[in-house]
Every structure is written in C-alpha cells, then in structure tokens.
Amino acid sequence: MPVYVYIILMAGVTYIIRMLPFTFFRKKIESKFVRSFLMYIPYAVLSAMTIPSIFTSTGNVVTAVVGTVVAVVLAFFDLPLIVVALSASLAAFLTGLIA
C-alpha cells in the first residue's frame, strides 16, 4: 500500500480524535467530579506510557530504579527539568558501571 494512503489515514484518525470532544461537549461541564476527572487524564496517560519504558530502557532493573528515585527526589524539590533528567541519567549510568 502506498505511503500517502497511510498518511491520509493517520490524518483522518488524528482529526476524528480531536474533533469528537468538541462535537459532544458544546456546553461547559458543570460537574466538579467530571471536570476533576478530565483534568487528571493527561497525567495518567503520560504515566502509563512512561513508567514501563523506564524500567526496560537500561536492561537492568537496579539502574532503572536508581535513576527513577533520583529523578523523583530532585523533581520533588522543584529543580529544573534539565537538571532532573541529566542527574537521573548520570545516576543510572554510574550505577551501571558499579553493578
């Protein structure tokens, strides 16, 4: 199948996914429960995509756990993203050299 067919198909799927909420939710959502539920969906999806890849990326669970712990601790103290990412990577790398 030609590549342009795949591109058109993906564009259509992407458009439908983005268009449906605007079609169904024309009025403002009044329910506090539904609004708070919808507010947390991006965080849940991001976590569901990120956490499994964290623990399989290094090939060693110990280095992945050390990098994750370092990242969580530094993020808790509101350090910049680049500092958190580099420190977690460095911690995982150094742990891999030791272990």
C-alpha positions, -999 to +999 in steps of 0.1 A: +000+000+000+014+034-009+028+057+018+003+085+011-026+062+020-011+057+054-005+094+059-041+102+049-055+075+072-034+088+101-045+124+095-081+112+095-078+093+127-060+122+144-087+146+132-115+124+145-099+121+179-095+158+183-129+167+168-151+143+189-148+162+222-157+195+205-188+178+190-201+162+221-192+188+247-207+220+234-217+234+268-194+240+297-191+209+320-207+219+353-200+187+373-169+192+396-163+154+396-162+152+358-140+182+355-115+170+380-116+135+364-108+150+330-081+172+345-061+141+356-063+121+324-032+136+308-011+127+339-025+092+340-018+086+303+017+100+305+025+078+335+011+047+318+033+053+288+065+064+306+068+041+336+070+008+317+097+022+294+117+035+323+122+000+337+130-016+304+152+011+289+185+002+307+182-036+306+189-036+343+162-030+369+186-018+395+199+011+373+164+020+363+152+021+400+182+043+410+176+067+381+139+069+389+145+075+426+170+103+418+145+119+393+116+117+418+136+132+446+150+161+425+116+168+410+101+169+445+125+198+453+113+216+421+146+216+403+146+224+366+137+195+341+172+195+326+188+191+360+164+162+369+169+144+335+207+147+335+211+137+371+188+107+367+207+096+336+241+101+353+229+081+384+217+053+362+249+053+342+271+053+373+251+025+389+255+005+357+293+009+359+293-002+396+268-031+392 
